[in-house]
Amino acid sequence: MLVCGNTVVSVKEALAAAPNVRAARVITLRAGSRDADGRTLPEVVLAARFTREALGDVRWLNVSSVQVVTEVASEVLFDQQGPCGSVRPLDLTGEPGIAAIVAAIDFAEPAWARPLPTPVHRPTVSRPVREALVAFTRAIETAAPEQFQLLAPGLSVDEISEGMSGLTSSPPDELVALYQWSNGYVPGPSPWLPLFLGWWPIPLEHGIERRERFNASTEESIR
């Protein structure tokens, strides 16, 4: 469960940081045994391909991270055995591509020492907004992984433009950046576990629908 949960969270973070990317391949490693020189050898425990479209159809409240990996992802390599679901390292004998990638990784390098990836957003969005979204992503990924898994992947610029095509004015760049980051959040079963202390972003289509209902009720009250 932990392996799959961390993998799904990492994939969603990658798709949020690169809103125009439609799919992501992931290789999940863990520390294995040590060699004669005392160096830690990596073990591959999962490899899979996730598409933005498939993740967007997931009912996050009703599935586990293991189900997302085994039922939603494609090209899955994952070996979980026994009554406790023990995850076994993968045999890479027939996977030369994965083996080559693993061989190029300096597994001794601590994660905190690696440079942060550069987020991909529209050039018109101010730098503080980009930095805030990336920092917020990392914060909730660490502090609230359960809520983070309920965030839907972000939309592309074309999808946002199409969804907002009926608006009478152009949306602010900050709003576009928000939906590039994530297309909404489904709150957990407990009302005490919201994302923003009682508030959460909603999918773009739901926001447009609510706006139309509000405008319709306002016009009706004026008549």
Secondary structure as UniProt FT lines:
FT   HELIX           2..17
FT   TURN            19..20
FT   STRAND          23..34
FT   TURN            36..37
FT   STRAND          40..51
FT   HELIX           52..56
FT   TURN            60..61
FT   HELIX           65..67
FT   HELIX           68..72
FT   STRAND          74..78
FT   STRAND          80..81
FT   TURN            82..85
FT   STRAND          86..87
FT   TURN            93..94
FT   HELIX           96..103
FT   TURN            107..108
FT   HELIX           111..113
FT   TURN            123..124
FT   HELIX           127..143
FT   HELIX           145..148
FT   TURN            149..150
FT   STRAND          151..153
FT   HELIX           157..163
FT   TURN            164..166
FT   HELIX           173..181
FT   STRAND          182..185
FT   TURN            191..192
FT   HELIX           204..222
//
